[in-house]
Amino acid sequence: MRFVDVNDFKWKYDYLKKIYDNTYLHNLYIYGSDKSYSLKFILEFIKSIYCLNKGYLPCNNCSGCSSIDNFNNINVKIVMPLVNENSELNRDVNNLFCNYVKENIIVNEYSWSNKLKSTGKLVINKNSIIKLQDFMLLQPITNKPKICIIWLPELLNNSSANSMLKILEEPTENTFFIFITNNDKKVLETIKSRTIKIFFEDKSINNDVDDNEKIQYMNLFVDFLRLCYVNNYEKNIEFIDKISKNNCKNEFCNIIYIGLTIFRNIIYSNNNLKNYIILDNNLNETIDKIRNIFDFDSVKKIIYKLEKTLILIQNNVNLKITIFNLLNSVNKIIKKK
């Protein structure tokens, strides 16, 4: 399974590939919540740069891809926050972090702190930046760029942040930085100003929605799927009138968010990926019922249609027409299944 197939990452992947192909690369600033899977996506993108088969997507079989999967590519450096500079765990932190990323779909400072088995405060200290400077002085083995990933730059302390700024102001040739943050407001503006910014949206359901409402939206999404199967014009219009009452686009967005959560979990569970957050037991039961109905290609196509619909709604396209078109689109996917 490729991460670009699961979420709405295709256009971002295309965008980054164009940047790399046309200008080699540029410092990037990736921001979004921990549920935006930005680190996983960036690793997939970097893998495509070092893949020996030179395809659009990484082959996941060559030594180049393996070197990114196992965090042992000599041209790639990942700086992550640590708890105690002198901790025994820090001596093998690269392998520890590699296993952590492989084991978890959602990565953040809290689960990383648990992996370190420490209750201390996570921080990127000056010593980590000094090691980064040493890495930058090394000549790349191949003609590929050297890439430095700064994971959670919001946890740079004052000393390390100042050192990081000096590095950005006097960059080493053919060395590029990718900052990945879960808290955009805490990152220095002077760092952001030296990067291309890309927002990774969290498309999980609105946290302000209570459990009863989540169940309601889940049932409405199941009704939506039933209508897609039947494709009865009168029932479709009745459903559209019900959902679009008072032109409440947020309500239909939450229905789509639930649908995205269901279909993404189907893909994750079918590929034995762990630790994706499930909302509740009711949603788990719905996922189990739907899993056997749709094949992998159909799930990917439906995810694409749902996310495209979200974009249309957010751009204030007519809600009734948008719902009607989505019903027809999903019906066509089901018929071709």
N, C-alpha and C positions, 0 to 999 in steps of 0.2 A: 504493500500500500504506500502511496506517495501522499505527503501532507497536502500538496497543492491540489489533490483530487478531493480532499475532504471538506475543506472550508472555502470561503470566498477569496482564496489567495491567488487565483490564477492571474488576475490583472496586476497584482503587486509583483508577482513573479515575472510576468512579462515586462513590467516597468523596470525592474532591477536588471533583468537580462539586457534590456536596451541600453541602460546606463553603462553596464559593463562592456557591452559590445561596441558602443560608440565612443565612450570616453575612458575606457578601461575600468575605472571605479572612482567613487567619491566617498568621503566620510558620510556615514548615514546615522540618522537619529530615529530609532524606532520606538514609538510610544503607544501605550495601550494597557489594559488591565492584564492580570495574569491569565485570564480566560481567553486572551486573544492569540495565544500559542505563538507569539512572535519569535521566541528563541528557537523553537522547533523549526519554524519556517526559515529563519536565517541560516541555520545549519544545513537545511536542505539546499538553499541557494548556494552557499559556499561549496557544498559538495559538488554542485554542477560545474563550478569553476575548476576544481581539481580532478574531476572525473577523467580517466584516461581515454574513455570512449568518445568524448567530445560531443555528446548528444545534447538536445535541448534540455532534457531532464537527466539527472544522474542515473547511472545504470545500477547502482547499489551492489555491484559485484566485483569491481576492480579494486586494486590496492589504494587508489586515490580516494574512492568513496569510503573504504574501510578506515582510512587514516582520519577522516572527519568523524565517522561514527565512534571511533575509539579514542578520539581526542589526542592523537599522537602525530598529527601532521606538523612537521617542523616549521612550516611557514604560517601556521595559525596559532595565535595565543589568546587564551580566554582568561580574563581577569574577573574574579568573582569576590564578593565580600566574605570575610572570614571573621571569626569570633575573637580568637586570641592569637596574636602573631607567633607566639612560642608554643602553641598547642602541638601535641604529637600528631594529631589528625592532619595538620597543615602540611606535613612532610609528604603526604601522599594525596594531596588535595585534588590533583588532576584526575586520578583514577576514581576518587570518591565522587567528584562532580560528574564525571562521565557516567558512572552507574546511576547516580541520582537522576540525571536527565533521561536515561534509558527507561528507568522505572516509573517515571511520572509523566503524565500528559500535561498537567498544569504545574508549572514551576514558579515558586515565589520565595521571598525571604523567610517566610514562616516554616514552610516544609524543608527548605534548605538548612535552616537552623536546627530543625529536628534531626536531619540527617547527620549534622555535625555533633549531635547529642550534647548540646550546650544551651544554657539559658542566657548566655551573655549577649551583648549587643553586637550585631553584625556591622562590619565597617570595611571599606576598601582603604587600607592604610598606605602610608608613603612607601613602605617597603615593597608593596605589590607594584607600585608605579616604577620604582627603581628597577625591579626585575623586568618590567615591561620595556624600560629604556635599554637594558642589556639585550633583550630580544631584538629590538629595533636595529641595533648595531650589527647584528649578524647578517651576512649576505644570504639572500634567498638561494636555495639549491637549484631551483628551476627558474624559468622566465615568468612564472606566475607571481602575482603580488603577495606581499605579506599582509595578513589580515589580523587585526587586534579587536576582539570583542570585549567590550566593557559591559558586563551584565550588572544591572542595577546601579547606574552611576549616581543615583540619588543618595547612595550610601558612601560616597567619597567624603572623607573628612576634610577640614580646611587645608591641611598641609598637602594631602594627596590631590585635592582638586586644583590647587595652584600649580603643582607639578604637572598635572594633566594638561592644563592650559598652555604651559610652556612647550609641551610636546606638540600640541596642535598648532601653535604659532610657528614652530620650526620643525616641520615634519620631515621624516626621512624619506628619501625617494622610493617610490614603489611600495609604500606602506600606507595602509588605510585602516580607519577606525569605524567600528559599528557599535553605537551605544544603544542598549536595549533597556528601557525603563518601564516600570509599572506605576511610577508616580511622577508624572511630567512636571508638576508644580514645584517639586523639590530639586530639580536639576538646574544648575547654573545657566542663565541665559547666554553667558559668554561661550559655553560649550555648545549650546543649541545653534548659535549663530554661525558656527563653523561647519555645519552639516546640512545634508538634505533630509528634511523631516518627512516621515511616513507614519500615518496613524493606522493602528490596527484596532479595529472596533471589536468590542466584546458583544457578541450577539446572543448571549444567554438572556433569559427572561428578566424583565425589570425586577430588581430586588424590592421595590415598593409594593409589588403585588403579593397579597397574602395567600396562604395555602388553599383556601376555599376558592379564590379566584383562579389559581393555577389549575385546579381540578376542572373548573368551569371552562377555561380556555382549552384544556386538553380534550374535554368532551366535544367542544365545538370543532376542534381540529379533526377529531375522529369522524364527526358528522360531515365535515368538508371532504374527507377521503371517500366516505360512502357515496357522496354526491358525484365525485369524480368517476367512480365505478359505474354508477347508474346513468349519469349524464342526462337527467330529465330536465328539460328546459324550465318547466313551471316550478319544479322544486328548487332548481338553481336560483331562479328569480326570487323565490320566497326566502331562501337563505341569504341572498345578497341584501335584500331589503331589511332583514333582521340585523345583519352585521353592520350595515352602513347607516343605520338609524342615527340621526343627529350628526351624521358625517364624522363619527368618532374613529379616526384613523388609528389612534393608539390601541384601541381594543383589537382591531384586526392585526396590528403589528405584534401584539402579545400572542395572538393565536399562531402567527407565523413563527415567532420565537420558540414556542412550544414545539411546533412541527420540526423546526431545525434541530432542536435538542433531541427529539425522538430519532430522526434519521441519522444524525451524526453518531449517536450512541450505537445505532445498529452497525454502522461501519466500524466503530472502535471495537465493539464486542466481537464482531466477526473476524477481526484481525488481532484478537487477544491483547489489545492495548488496555492498560490498567489506569485506575484512578481518575477517570473522567467523572465529574460531579453529576450525580443523578439527583433530581429535585426531590422525589419522594417515592414511596412504594407504589402508589397509583400509576405513576409514570413508568416505573419499571415494568409493571404488568402490561401496560399498553405497548411498550417497546417489544416485549416478548411476543405479543399477539401479532404485531405488524411485521416483525423480523422475517417470518416465513413467507410473507406475501410478495415481497419485492426482492429482485436480484440486485447485485452490486451496481450495475450500470444504471438501472432505474432509480436507485437511491441517489446516486451522484446527480442525475438529471433533475430530480425533484428538488434536491438541495439548491442547485443552480437556479431553478425557477423561483423558489421561495425567496432567495436572496435578491434576485433581480426585482421581484415584486416589492420587497422592502425598500429598495432604492427608489423605485417609482413612487411609492407612497410618501417617502420622505421628501420627494421633489414635488409633492402636491398634485400628482396626476389624479384624474377623476377616480374616486374610490370604487364606485360601482363597476365601472368598465374594467378596472384593474382586477377586481375579484372575479368577474366574469371570464376575463382572459386567462387567469390563473386556473380556474376550474377546467377550461377547455384544454389548456396546455398539459395539465397533469393527466387528464383523461386520455390524451394522445399517447403519453408515455406509458400508461397502463395498458392500452390497446396493443402497443408494439412489444410489450414484455413477453 
